């Protein structure tokens, strides 16, 4: 890893891309702690992300997501799996740039993401295929600004981790 870079890896990408699964495996391989932002929010609030959206609304969720991001970033080294929307909130985007870690975008075509999310009930922002596609398009310009892009289409999580390790930035 670059000597001036902090030993913090932020995994980002759209919902369903595998940030949590890949993050846990990557943490194991590096022997670094793994922090799943959504899981810490759920544990901290004793409820599900869906319930937080339903009871308190998305703006409240974004506030606690930001607090969770700042808290998680105090751990070093760490692999941090962001939520699908974390990196596209401008204050978070700026914070992550300043935090000095490495950002890795797990990329996957929309169709495969849709297949993976369909039929599950745990994602409040997966409402219908049209709004899912719109959100995806809106977010791509942010995701593209990550330090690295790792394609994940048709690839299992272990291979994705191997491809991340091949970046040799750690
Ligand atoms: C969100 C994605 C979810 C979760 C929340 C909001 C989003 O995380 O943070 O439902 O804005 O795309 P995953 O990307 O892990 O599904």
Backbone and ligand atoms as CSV (ligand in chain L), in Angstrom:
chain,resi,resn,atom,element,x,y,z
A,1,UNK,N,N,0.844,-1.198,0.000
A,1,UNK,CA,C,0.000,0.000,0.000
A,1,UNK,C,C,0.879,1.247,0.000
A,2,UNK,N,N,0.418,2.269,-0.659
A,2,UNK,CA,C,1.144,3.531,-0.708
A,2,UNK,C,C,1.427,3.999,0.726
A,3,UNK,N,N,2.680,4.455,0.999
A,3,UNK,CA,C,3.018,4.773,2.390
A,3,UNK,C,C,2.139,5.868,3.001
A,4,UNK,N,N,1.581,6.733,2.171
A,4,UNK,CA,C,0.754,7.812,2.724
A,4,UNK,C,C,-0.715,7.409,2.860
A,5,UNK,N,N,-1.059,6.242,2.312
A,5,UNK,CA,C,-2.447,5.788,2.394
A,5,UNK,C,C,-2.695,5.135,3.740
A,6,UNK,N,N,-3.848,5.392,4.300
A,6,UNK,CA,C,-4.225,4.686,5.523
A,6,UNK,C,C,-4.631,3.259,5.165
A,7,UNK,N,N,-4.503,2.364,6.120
A,7,UNK,CA,C,-4.895,0.969,5.869
A,7,UNK,C,C,-6.396,0.807,6.111
A,8,UNK,N,N,-7.132,1.481,5.265
A,8,UNK,CA,C,-8.595,1.437,5.306
A,8,UNK,C,C,-9.068,1.136,3.900
A,9,UNK,N,N,-9.892,0.110,3.776
A,9,UNK,CA,C,-10.462,-0.194,2.458
A,9,UNK,C,C,-11.963,0.015,2.532
A,10,UNK,N,N,-12.463,0.850,1.644
A,10,UNK,CA,C,-13.909,1.060,1.548
A,10,UNK,C,C,-14.403,0.315,0.318
A,11,UNK,N,N,-15.291,-0.660,0.545
A,11,UNK,CA,C,-15.922,-1.366,-0.577
A,11,UNK,C,C,-17.239,-0.677,-0.889
A,12,UNK,N,N,-17.420,-0.303,-2.131
A,12,UNK,CA,C,-18.644,0.405,-2.498
A,12,UNK,C,C,-19.233,-0.205,-3.757
A,13,UNK,N,N,-20.462,0.160,-4.016
A,13,UNK,CA,C,-21.148,-0.365,-5.192
A,13,UNK,C,C,-22.626,-0.504,-4.895
A,14,UNK,N,N,-23.372,-0.828,-5.940
A,14,UNK,CA,C,-24.831,-0.846,-5.829
A,14,UNK,C,C,-25.305,-2.013,-4.967
A,15,UNK,N,N,-26.562,-1.886,-4.499
A,15,UNK,CA,C,-27.102,-2.964,-3.660
A,15,UNK,C,C,-27.110,-4.300,-4.424
A,16,UNK,N,N,-26.765,-5.349,-3.708
A,16,UNK,CA,C,-26.765,-6.678,-4.302
A,16,UNK,C,C,-25.439,-7.070,-4.935
A,17,UNK,N,N,-24.459,-6.178,-4.914
A,17,UNK,CA,C,-23.207,-6.488,-5.619
A,17,UNK,C,C,-22.300,-7.415,-4.811
A,18,UNK,N,N,-22.559,-7.522,-3.507
A,18,UNK,CA,C,-21.758,-8.455,-2.695
A,18,UNK,C,C,-20.737,-7.789,-1.791
A,19,UNK,N,N,-20.956,-6.552,-1.448
A,19,UNK,CA,C,-19.992,-5.818,-0.610
A,19,UNK,C,C,-19.757,-6.525,0.731
A,20,UNK,N,N,-20.846,-6.998,1.346
A,20,UNK,CA,C,-20.709,-7.619,2.675
A,20,UNK,C,C,-19.982,-8.958,2.581
A,21,UNK,N,N,-20.356,-9.768,1.606
A,21,UNK,CA,C,-19.733,-11.092,1.465
A,21,UNK,C,C,-18.258,-10.946,1.112
A,22,UNK,N,N,-17.974,-10.098,0.138
A,22,UNK,CA,C,-16.587,-9.902,-0.295
A,22,UNK,C,C,-15.771,-9.265,0.836
A,23,UNK,N,N,-16.385,-8.308,1.530
A,23,UNK,CA,C,-15.675,-7.618,2.614
A,23,UNK,C,C,-15.253,-8.567,3.717
A,24,UNK,N,N,-16.165,-9.476,4.093
A,24,UNK,CA,C,-15.845,-10.426,5.162
A,24,UNK,C,C,-14.682,-11.328,4.742
A,25,UNK,N,N,-14.718,-11.795,3.497
A,25,UNK,CA,C,-13.640,-12.677,2.996
A,25,UNK,C,C,-12.320,-11.918,2.890
A,26,UNK,N,N,-12.406,-10.682,2.409
A,26,UNK,CA,C,-11.187,-9.875,2.253
A,26,UNK,C,C,-10.562,-9.584,3.621
A,27,UNK,N,N,-11.411,-9.284,4.595
A,27,UNK,CA,C,-10.911,-9.043,5.950
A,27,UNK,C,C,-10.167,-10.269,6.477
A,28,UNK,N,N,-10.757,-11.454,6.221
A,28,UNK,CA,C,-10.105,-12.699,6.667
A,28,UNK,C,C,-8.746,-12.866,6.015
A,29,UNK,N,N,-8.702,-12.632,4.704
A,29,UNK,CA,C,-7.443,-12.831,3.969
A,29,UNK,C,C,-6.350,-11.874,4.421
A,30,UNK,N,N,-6.756,-10.639,4.735
A,30,UNK,CA,C,-5.768,-9.631,5.135
A,30,UNK,C,C,-5.480,-9.662,6.636
A,31,UNK,N,N,-6.317,-10.421,7.364
A,31,UNK,CA,C,-6.287,-10.395,8.838
A,31,UNK,C,C,-6.557,-8.988,9.341
A,32,UNK,N,N,-7.481,-8.345,8.695
A,32,UNK,CA,C,-7.931,-7.017,9.134
A,32,UNK,C,C,-9.374,-7.155,9.626
A,33,UNK,N,N,-9.768,-6.340,10.602
A,33,UNK,CA,C,-11.184,-6.359,11.000
A,33,UNK,C,C,-12.079,-5.969,9.826
A,34,UNK,N,N,-13.259,-6.578,9.798
A,34,UNK,CA,C,-14.241,-6.236,8.768
A,34,UNK,C,C,-15.423,-5.530,9.433
A,35,UNK,N,N,-15.799,-4.409,8.884
A,35,UNK,CA,C,-16.949,-3.655,9.419
A,35,UNK,C,C,-17.988,-3.500,8.316
A,36,UNK,N,N,-19.176,-4.014,8.571
A,36,UNK,CA,C,-20.285,-3.877,7.622
A,36,UNK,C,C,-21.155,-2.721,8.132
A,37,UNK,N,N,-21.154,-1.634,7.396
A,37,UNK,CA,C,-21.830,-0.432,7.878
A,37,UNK,C,C,-23.307,-0.677,8.197
A,38,UNK,N,N,-24.010,-1.351,7.288
A,38,UNK,CA,C,-25.441,-1.614,7.530
A,38,UNK,C,C,-25.630,-2.462,8.791
A,39,UNK,N,N,-24.769,-3.448,8.982
A,39,UNK,CA,C,-24.898,-4.327,10.158
A,39,UNK,C,C,-24.639,-3.541,11.442
A,40,UNK,N,N,-23.679,-2.609,11.411
A,40,UNK,CA,C,-23.416,-1.841,12.642
A,40,UNK,C,C,-24.597,-0.913,12.941
A,41,UNK,N,N,-25.229,-0.396,11.884
A,41,UNK,CA,C,-26.407,0.464,12.082
A,41,UNK,C,C,-27.543,-0.361,12.691
A,42,UNK,N,N,-27.753,-1.543,12.151
A,42,UNK,CA,C,-28.838,-2.391,12.665
A,42,UNK,C,C,-28.558,-2.805,14.116
A,43,UNK,N,N,-27.311,-3.152,14.394
A,43,UNK,CA,C,-26.967,-3.561,15.764
A,43,UNK,C,C,-27.122,-2.374,16.709
A,44,UNK,N,N,-26.654,-1.214,16.281
A,44,UNK,CA,C,-26.694,-0.024,17.136
A,44,UNK,C,C,-28.113,0.442,17.422
A,45,UNK,N,N,-29.017,0.201,16.485
A,45,UNK,CA,C,-30.391,0.689,16.671
A,45,UNK,C,C,-31.365,-0.427,17.003
A,46,UNK,N,N,-30.851,-1.647,17.072
A,46,UNK,CA,C,-31.683,-2.772,17.475
A,46,UNK,C,C,-32.854,-3.022,16.536
A,47,UNK,N,N,-32.693,-2.669,15.271
A,47,UNK,CA,C,-33.771,-2.892,14.317
A,47,UNK,C,C,-33.188,-3.016,12.911
A,48,UNK,N,N,-34.046,-3.284,11.954
A,48,UNK,CA,C,-33.550,-3.478,10.591
A,48,UNK,C,C,-33.507,-2.150,9.833
A,49,UNK,N,N,-32.708,-2.133,8.777
A,49,UNK,CA,C,-32.631,-0.948,7.917
A,49,UNK,C,C,-34.034,-0.639,7.370
A,50,UNK,N,N,-34.739,-1.688,6.981
A,50,UNK,CA,C,-36.090,-1.459,6.440
A,50,UNK,C,C,-36.975,-0.748,7.465
A,51,UNK,N,N,-36.921,-1.190,8.712
A,51,UNK,CA,C,-37.724,-0.551,9.763
A,51,UNK,C,C,-37.293,0.896,9.983
A,52,UNK,N,N,-36.015,1.158,9.927
A,52,UNK,CA,C,-35.534,2.540,10.122
A,52,UNK,C,C,-36.101,3.427,9.011
A,53,UNK,N,N,-36.051,2.916,7.772
A,53,UNK,CA,C,-36.623,3.683,6.648
A,53,UNK,C,C,-38.117,3.918,6.879
A,54,UNK,N,N,-38.816,2.861,7.301
A,54,UNK,CA,C,-40.277,2.979,7.433
A,54,UNK,C,C,-40.678,3.863,8.603
A,55,UNK,N,N,-39.946,3.754,9.702
A,55,UNK,CA,C,-40.360,4.498,10.902
A,55,UNK,C,C,-39.829,5.918,10.939
A,56,UNK,N,N,-38.618,6.116,10.421
A,56,UNK,CA,C,-37.986,7.436,10.601
A,56,UNK,C,C,-37.645,8.114,9.272
A,57,UNK,N,N,-37.707,7.393,8.172
A,57,UNK,CA,C,-37.475,8.000,6.863
A,57,UNK,C,C,-36.021,7.964,6.420
A,58,UNK,N,N,-35.829,8.158,5.120
A,58,UNK,CA,C,-34.465,8.085,4.573
A,58,UNK,C,C,-33.536,9.177,5.109
A,59,UNK,N,N,-34.006,10.450,5.278
A,59,UNK,CA,C,-33.060,11.469,5.786
A,59,UNK,C,C,-32.474,11.079,7.141
A,60,UNK,N,N,-33.295,10.500,8.014
A,60,UNK,CA,C,-32.774,10.057,9.306
A,60,UNK,C,C,-31.768,8.922,9.104
A,61,UNK,N,N,-32.112,7.987,8.221
A,61,UNK,CA,C,-31.169,6.888,7.940
A,61,UNK,C,C,-29.826,7.452,7.468
A,62,UNK,N,N,-29.864,8.466,6.597
A,62,UNK,CA,C,-28.604,9.031,6.078
A,62,UNK,C,C,-27.771,9.665,7.184
A,63,UNK,N,N,-28.457,10.259,8.176
A,63,UNK,CA,C,-27.722,10.842,9.321
A,63,UNK,C,C,-26.992,9.761,10.107
A,64,UNK,N,N,-27.710,8.691,10.413
A,64,UNK,CA,C,-27.056,7.663,11.237
A,64,UNK,C,C,-26.029,6.883,10.415
A,65,UNK,N,N,-26.252,6.815,9.121
A,65,UNK,CA,C,-25.269,6.161,8.244
A,65,UNK,C,C,-23.962,6.950,8.266
A,66,UNK,N,N,-24.084,8.276,8.247
A,66,UNK,CA,C,-22.898,9.118,8.263
A,66,UNK,C,C,-22.133,8.960,9.580
A,67,UNK,N,N,-22.898,8.930,10.681
A,67,UNK,CA,C,-22.268,8.744,11.989
A,67,UNK,C,C,-21.558,7.384,12.030
A,68,UNK,N,N,-22.201,6.357,11.481
A,68,UNK,CA,C,-21.603,5.009,11.475
A,68,UNK,C,C,-20.332,4.997,10.626
A,69,UNK,N,N,-20.360,5.715,9.518
A,69,UNK,CA,C,-19.178,5.795,8.650
A,69,UNK,C,C,-17.999,6.422,9.404
A,70,UNK,N,N,-18.280,7.503,10.113
A,70,UNK,CA,C,-17.196,8.191,10.831
A,70,UNK,C,C,-16.656,7.323,11.960
A,71,UNK,N,N,-17.533,6.638,12.624
A,71,UNK,CA,C,-17.116,5.751,13.715
A,71,UNK,C,C,-16.270,4.602,13.157
A,72,UNK,N,N,-16.751,3.987,12.088
A,72,UNK,CA,C,-16.039,2.844,11.500
A,72,UNK,C,C,-14.652,3.259,11.025
A,73,UNK,N,N,-14.535,4.469,10.535
A,73,UNK,CA,C,-13.268,4.921,9.954
A,73,UNK,C,C,-12.196,5.177,11.006
A,74,UNK,N,N,-12.575,5.101,12.280
A,74,UNK,CA,C,-11.576,5.268,13.356
A,74,UNK,C,C,-10.766,3.996,13.529
A,75,UNK,N,N,-11.290,2.865,13.029
A,75,UNK,CA,C,-10.581,1.588,13.148
A,75,UNK,C,C,-9.565,1.493,12.023
A,76,UNK,N,N,-8.335,1.175,12.369
A,76,UNK,CA,C,-7.325,0.968,11.322
A,76,UNK,C,C,-6.343,-0.097,11.780
A,77,UNK,N,N,-6.084,-1.126,10.980
A,77,UNK,CA,C,-6.622,-1.299,9.636
A,77,UNK,C,C,-8.066,-1.796,9.683
A,78,UNK,N,N,-8.766,-1.651,8.580
A,78,UNK,CA,C,-10.119,-2.201,8.485
A,78,UNK,C,C,-10.573,-2.272,7.039
A,79,UNK,N,N,-11.402,-3.284,6.796
A,79,UNK,CA,C,-12.155,-3.366,5.542
A,79,UNK,C,C,-13.572,-2.923,5.893
A,80,UNK,N,N,-14.071,-1.920,5.207
A,80,UNK,CA,C,-15.398,-1.375,5.527
A,80,UNK,C,C,-16.312,-1.542,4.311
A,81,UNK,N,N,-17.406,-2.281,4.498
A,81,UNK,CA,C,-18.407,-2.400,3.425
A,81,UNK,C,C,-19.420,-1.280,3.610
A,82,UNK,N,N,-19.498,-0.384,2.628
A,82,UNK,CA,C,-20.470,0.702,2.686
A,82,UNK,C,C,-21.830,0.181,2.252
A,83,UNK,N,N,-22.884,0.944,2.540
A,83,UNK,CA,C,-24.189,0.675,1.941
A,83,UNK,C,C,-24.175,1.213,0.520
A,84,UNK,N,N,-25.146,0.787,-0.273
A,84,UNK,CA,C,-25.167,1.199,-1.684
A,84,UNK,C,C,-25.243,2.704,-1.887
A,85,UNK,N,N,-25.797,3.414,-0.898
A,85,UNK,CA,C,-25.965,4.862,-1.063
A,85,UNK,C,C,-24.930,5.693,-0.321
A,86,UNK,N,N,-24.073,5.047,0.472
A,86,UNK,CA,C,-23.168,5.810,1.342
A,86,UNK,C,C,-22.253,6.739,0.543
A,87,UNK,N,N,-21.639,6.198,-0.485
A,87,UNK,CA,C,-20.600,6.931,-1.226
A,87,UNK,C,C,-21.198,8.048,-2.083
A,88,UNK,N,N,-22.489,8.001,-2.323
A,88,UNK,CA,C,-23.088,8.999,-3.224
A,88,UNK,C,C,-23.653,10.184,-2.450
A,89,UNK,N,N,-23.540,10.155,-1.132
A,89,UNK,CA,C,-23.904,11.335,-0.338
A,89,UNK,C,C,-22.663,12.221,-0.310
A,90,UNK,N,N,-22.789,13.443,-0.790
A,90,UNK,CA,C,-21.609,14.310,-0.967
A,90,UNK,C,C,-20.758,14.449,0.314
A,91,UNK,N,N,-21.384,14.680,1.492
A,91,UNK,CA,C,-20.537,14.803,2.693
A,91,UNK,C,C,-19.751,13.515,2.967
A,92,UNK,N,N,-20.376,12.376,2.694
A,92,UNK,CA,C,-19.666,11.102,2.906
A,92,UNK,C,C,-18.541,10.939,1.890
A,93,UNK,N,N,-18.850,11.294,0.653
A,93,UNK,CA,C,-17.857,11.207,-0.422
A,93,UNK,C,C,-16.617,12.024,-0.021
A,94,UNK,N,N,-16.858,13.259,0.409
A,94,UNK,CA,C,-15.735,14.136,0.805
A,94,UNK,C,C,-15.010,13.558,2.013
A,95,UNK,N,N,-15.779,13.051,2.963
A,95,UNK,CA,C,-15.174,12.504,4.173
A,95,UNK,C,C,-14.255,11.330,3.814
A,96,UNK,N,N,-14.733,10.472,2.942
A,96,UNK,CA,C,-13.959,9.282,2.571
A,96,UNK,C,C,-12.677,9.689,1.833
A,97,UNK,N,N,-12.771,10.700,0.985
A,97,UNK,CA,C,-11.554,11.165,0.293
A,97,UNK,C,C,-10.534,11.643,1.332
A,98,UNK,N,N,-11.031,12.382,2.332
A,98,UNK,CA,C,-10.122,12.942,3.337
A,98,UNK,C,C,-9.610,11.880,4.302
A,99,UNK,N,N,-10.403,10.821,4.491
A,99,UNK,CA,C,-9.990,9.776,5.442
A,99,UNK,C,C,-8.703,9.092,4.977
A,100,UNK,N,N,-8.429,9.153,3.692
A,100,UNK,CA,C,-7.139,8.676,3.195
A,100,UNK,C,C,-7.058,7.183,2.961
A,101,UNK,N,N,-8.191,6.502,2.865
A,101,UNK,CA,C,-8.162,5.070,2.589
A,101,UNK,C,C,-8.199,4.791,1.094
A,102,UNK,N,N,-8.454,3.533,0.756
A,102,UNK,CA,C,-8.549,3.101,-0.643
A,102,UNK,C,C,-9.994,2.735,-0.938
A,103,UNK,N,N,-10.523,3.275,-2.018
A,103,UNK,CA,C,-11.920,2.974,-2.374
A,103,UNK,C,C,-11.950,1.973,-3.528
A,104,UNK,N,N,-12.762,0.948,-3.373
A,104,UNK,CA,C,-12.864,-0.105,-4.383
A,104,UNK,C,C,-14.320,-0.271,-4.771
A,105,UNK,N,N,-14.589,-0.071,-6.040
A,105,UNK,CA,C,-15.958,-0.207,-6.561
A,105,UNK,C,C,-16.159,-1.624,-7.078
A,106,UNK,N,N,-17.100,-2.332,-6.488
A,106,UNK,CA,C,-17.493,-3.637,-7.016
A,106,UNK,C,C,-18.571,-3.367,-8.060
A,107,UNK,N,N,-18.239,-3.653,-9.288
A,107,UNK,CA,C,-19.103,-3.296,-10.409
A,107,UNK,C,C,-19.824,-4.532,-10.946
A,108,UNK,N,N,-21.045,-4.321,-11.356
A,108,UNK,CA,C,-21.855,-5.426,-11.885
A,108,UNK,C,C,-22.960,-4.824,-12.742
A,109,UNK,N,N,-23.307,-5.451,-13.856
A,109,UNK,CA,C,-24.389,-4.896,-14.677
A,109,UNK,C,C,-25.726,-4.915,-13.943
A,110,UNK,N,N,-26.543,-3.959,-14.312
A,110,UNK,CA,C,-27.843,-3.777,-13.669
A,110,UNK,C,C,-28.687,-5.048,-13.637
A,111,UNK,N,N,-28.731,-5.765,-14.761
A,111,UNK,CA,C,-29.599,-6.945,-14.847
A,111,UNK,C,C,-29.270,-7.986,-13.777
A,112,UNK,N,N,-27.972,-8.213,-13.596
A,112,UNK,CA,C,-27.582,-9.219,-12.594
A,112,UNK,C,C,-27.923,-8.721,-11.182
A,113,UNK,N,N,-27.719,-7.434,-10.943
A,113,UNK,CA,C,-28.061,-6.876,-9.623
A,113,UNK,C,C,-29.550,-7.009,-9.355
A,114,UNK,N,N,-30.333,-6.752,-10.385
A,114,UNK,CA,C,-31.787,-6.839,-10.239
A,114,UNK,C,C,-32.202,-8.271,-9.894
A,115,UNK,N,N,-31.600,-9.224,-10.596
A,115,UNK,CA,C,-31.915,-10.636,-10.322
A,115,UNK,C,C,-31.593,-11.002,-8.869
A,116,UNK,N,N,-30.450,-10.456,-8.375
A,116,UNK,CA,C,-30.034,-10.811,-7.018
A,116,UNK,C,C,-30.923,-10.172,-5.955
A,117,UNK,N,N,-31.482,-9.010,-6.259
A,117,UNK,CA,C,-32.278,-8.291,-5.247
A,117,UNK,C,C,-33.758,-8.635,-5.295
A,118,UNK,N,N,-34.215,-9.096,-6.459
A,118,UNK,CA,C,-35.638,-9.392,-6.627
A,118,UNK,C,C,-36.078,-10.486,-5.662
A,119,UNK,N,N,-37.272,-10.308,-5.119
A,119,UNK,CA,C,-37.816,-11.356,-4.260
A,119,UNK,C,C,-37.358,-11.251,-2.826
A,120,UNK,N,N,-36.367,-10.368,-2.559
A,120,UNK,CA,C,-35.943,-10.180,-1.169
A,120,UNK,C,C,-36.672,-8.951,-0.642
A,121,UNK,N,N,-36.846,-8.911,0.643
A,121,UNK,CA,C,-37.662,-7.832,1.205
A,121,UNK,C,C,-36.849,-6.914,2.104
A,122,UNK,N,N,-35.518,-7.035,2.047
A,122,UNK,CA,C,-34.710,-6.319,3.040
A,122,UNK,C,C,-34.151,-4.993,2.531
A,123,UNK,N,N,-34.486,-4.614,1.293
A,123,UNK,CA,C,-33.904,-3.385,0.757
A,123,UNK,C,C,-35.006,-2.364,0.446
A,124,UNK,N,N,-35.141,-1.375,1.324
A,124,UNK,CA,C,-36.241,-0.421,1.144
A,124,UNK,C,C,-36.164,0.354,-0.166
A,125,UNK,N,N,-34.970,0.465,-0.745
A,125,UNK,CA,C,-34.867,1.236,-1.990
A,125,UNK,C,C,-34.997,0.363,-3.233
A,126,UNK,N,N,-35.265,-0.931,-3.031
A,126,UNK,CA,C,-35.600,-1.753,-4.189
A,126,UNK,C,C,-37.117,-1.824,-4.278
A,127,UNK,N,N,-37.676,-0.907,-5.064
A,127,UNK,CA,C,-39.146,-0.811,-5.112
A,127,UNK,C,C,-39.689,-1.494,-6.360
A,128,UNK,N,N,-39.138,-1.123,-7.500
A,128,UNK,CA,C,-39.577,-1.709,-8.775
A,128,UNK,C,C,-38.415,-1.571,-9.753
A,129,UNK,N,N,-38.433,-2.351,-10.826
A,129,UNK,CA,C,-37.291,-2.357,-11.753
A,129,UNK,C,C,-36.965,-0.976,-12.317
A,130,UNK,N,N,-37.998,-0.146,-12.571
A,130,UNK,CA,C,-37.731,1.159,-13.191
A,130,UNK,C,C,-36.986,2.088,-12.236
A,131,UNK,N,N,-37.425,2.172,-10.979
A,131,UNK,CA,C,-36.746,3.080,-10.044
A,131,UNK,C,C,-35.376,2.517,-9.660
A,132,UNK,N,N,-35.248,1.199,-9.666
A,132,UNK,CA,C,-33.951,0.550,-9.403
A,132,UNK,C,C,-32.951,0.970,-10.489
A,133,UNK,N,N,-33.406,0.929,-11.734
A,133,UNK,CA,C,-32.545,1.302,-12.861
A,133,UNK,C,C,-32.178,2.788,-12.811
A,134,UNK,N,N,-33.140,3.597,-12.424
A,134,UNK,CA,C,-32.887,5.037,-12.359
A,134,UNK,C,C,-31.839,5.361,-11.286
A,135,UNK,N,N,-32.010,4.725,-10.121
A,135,UNK,CA,C,-31.058,4.939,-9.025
A,135,UNK,C,C,-29.660,4.486,-9.438
A,136,UNK,N,N,-29.600,3.371,-10.120
A,136,UNK,CA,C,-28.320,2.824,-10.597
A,136,UNK,C,C,-27.614,3.848,-11.499
A,137,UNK,N,N,-28.357,4.402,-12.456
A,137,UNK,CA,C,-27.779,5.386,-13.390
A,137,UNK,C,C,-27.307,6.625,-12.646
A,138,UNK,N,N,-28.104,7.075,-11.674
A,138,UNK,CA,C,-27.735,8.280,-10.912
A,138,UNK,C,C,-26.439,8.067,-10.138
A,139,UNK,N,N,-26.221,6.837,-9.698
A,139,UNK,CA,C,-25.083,6.582,-8.813
A,139,UNK,C,C,-23.782,6.270,-9.539
A,140,UNK,N,N,-23.892,5.820,-10.770
A,140,UNK,CA,C,-22.676,5.426,-11.495
A,140,UNK,C,C,-21.595,6.508,-11.505
A,141,UNK,N,N,-21.960,7.792,-11.746
A,141,UNK,CA,C,-20.897,8.805,-11.781
A,141,UNK,C,C,-20.108,8.901,-10.475
A,142,UNK,N,N,-20.754,8.582,-9.359
A,142,UNK,CA,C,-20.037,8.588,-8.078
A,142,UNK,C,C,-19.141,7.354,-7.980
A,143,UNK,N,N,-19.735,6.200,-8.256
A,143,UNK,CA,C,-18.971,4.947,-8.143
A,143,UNK,C,C,-17.714,4.995,-9.030
A,144,UNK,N,N,-17.864,5.630,-10.183
A,144,UNK,CA,C,-16.727,5.673,-11.118
A,144,UNK,C,C,-15.533,6.436,-10.550
A,145,UNK,N,N,-15.762,7.203,-9.511
A,145,UNK,CA,C,-14.663,7.976,-8.927
A,145,UNK,C,C,-13.868,7.194,-7.885
A,146,UNK,N,N,-14.233,5.934,-7.684
A,146,UNK,CA,C,-13.458,5.098,-6.753
A,146,UNK,C,C,-12.036,4.923,-7.290
A,147,UNK,N,N,-11.115,4.601,-6.397
A,147,UNK,CA,C,-9.715,4.399,-6.811
A,147,UNK,C,C,-9.582,3.208,-7.753
A,148,UNK,N,N,-10.373,2.161,-7.500
A,148,UNK,CA,C,-10.259,0.935,-8.298
A,148,UNK,C,C,-11.646,0.398,-8.625
A,149,UNK,N,N,-11.740,-0.246,-9.795
A,149,UNK,CA,C,-13.001,-0.900,-10.186
A,149,UNK,C,C,-12.739,-2.395,-10.355
A,150,UNK,N,N,-13.549,-3.186,-9.689
A,150,UNK,CA,C,-13.418,-4.643,-9.803
A,150,UNK,C,C,-14.708,-5.196,-10.401
A,151,UNK,N,N,-14.657,-5.755,-11.614
A,151,UNK,CA,C,-15.871,-6.357,-12.191
A,151,UNK,C,C,-16.259,-7.608,-11.412
A,152,UNK,N,N,-17.550,-7.819,-11.234
A,152,UNK,CA,C,-17.995,-8.986,-10.463
A,152,UNK,C,C,-19.002,-9.841,-11.227
A,153,UNK,N,N,-19.294,-9.481,-12.453
A,153,UNK,CA,C,-20.323,-10.229,-13.205
A,153,UNK,C,C,-19.898,-11.683,-13.402
A,154,UNK,N,N,-20.760,-12.579,-12.983
A,154,UNK,CA,C,-20.499,-14.001,-13.191
A,154,UNK,C,C,-19.318,-14.547,-12.416
A,155,UNK,N,N,-18.866,-13.832,-11.404
A,155,UNK,CA,C,-17.682,-14.256,-10.645
A,155,UNK,C,C,-18.090,-14.454,-9.192
A,156,UNK,N,N,-17.621,-15.506,-8.571
A,156,UNK,CA,C,-17.941,-15.760,-7.159
A,156,UNK,C,C,-17.119,-14.860,-6.248
A,157,UNK,N,N,-17.546,-14.737,-4.989
A,157,UNK,CA,C,-16.873,-13.823,-4.063
A,157,UNK,C,C,-15.391,-14.127,-3.826
A,158,UNK,N,N,-15.027,-15.427,-3.829
A,158,UNK,CA,C,-13.606,-15.760,-3.597
A,158,UNK,C,C,-12.735,-15.196,-4.715
A,159,UNK,N,N,-13.240,-15.331,-5.936
A,159,UNK,CA,C,-12.457,-14.833,-7.079
A,159,UNK,C,C,-12.403,-13.306,-7.079
A,160,UNK,N,N,-13.486,-12.700,-6.655
A,160,UNK,CA,C,-13.485,-11.226,-6.545
A,160,UNK,C,C,-12.396,-10.794,-5.555
A,161,UNK,N,N,-12.315,-11.518,-4.442
A,161,UNK,CA,C,-11.294,-11.189,-3.432
A,161,UNK,C,C,-9.893,-11.363,-4.026
A,162,UNK,N,N,-9.686,-12.455,-4.770
A,162,UNK,CA,C,-8.365,-12.661,-5.406
A,162,UNK,C,C,-8.033,-11.475,-6.313
A,163,UNK,N,N,-9.023,-11.022,-7.051
A,163,UNK,CA,C,-8.786,-9.906,-7.971
A,163,UNK,C,C,-8.481,-8.612,-7.223
A,164,UNK,N,N,-9.103,-8.447,-6.071
A,164,UNK,CA,C,-8.785,-7.264,-5.250
A,164,UNK,C,C,-7.352,-7.380,-4.733
A,165,UNK,N,N,-6.995,-8.574,-4.260
A,165,UNK,CA,C,-5.635,-8.747,-3.712
A,165,UNK,C,C,-4.575,-8.523,-4.791
A,166,UNK,N,N,-4.938,-8.846,-6.041
A,166,UNK,CA,C,-4.007,-8.625,-7.154
A,166,UNK,C,C,-3.728,-7.151,-7.425
A,167,UNK,N,N,-4.565,-6.283,-6.909
A,167,UNK,CA,C,-4.323,-4.852,-7.105
A,167,UNK,C,C,-2.998,-4.429,-6.436
A,168,UNK,N,N,-2.585,-5.239,-5.464
A,168,UNK,CA,C,-1.336,-4.974,-4.732
A,168,UNK,C,C,-1.276,-3.571,-4.167
A,169,UNK,N,N,-2.351,-3.172,-3.552
A,169,UNK,CA,C,-2.333,-1.848,-2.935
A,169,UNK,C,C,-2.311,-1.957,-1.405
A,170,UNK,N,N,-2.123,-3.201,-0.925
A,170,UNK,CA,C,-2.168,-3.353,0.533
A,170,UNK,C,C,-0.788,-3.593,1.110
L,1,LIG,C1,C,-29.069,1.476,0.323
L,1,LIG,C2,C,-28.469,0.243,0.288
L,1,LIG,C3,C,-28.499,-0.688,1.426
L,1,LIG,C4,C,-28.785,0.038,2.748
L,1,LIG,C5,C,-29.972,0.905,2.599
L,1,LIG,C6,C,-29.808,1.975,1.524
L,1,LIG,C7,C,-28.965,2.351,-0.849
L,1,LIG,O1,O,-27.258,-1.361,1.516
L,1,LIG,O2,O,-27.687,0.805,3.139
L,1,LIG,O3,O,-31.055,0.087,2.301
L,1,LIG,O4,O,-29.172,3.573,-0.717
L,1,LIG,O5,O,-28.627,1.836,-1.939
L,1,LIG,P1,P,-26.767,-2.509,0.489
L,1,LIG,O6,O,-26.087,-1.829,-0.643
L,1,LIG,O7,O,-25.827,-3.316,1.305
L,1,LIG,O8,O,-27.981,-3.257,0.070
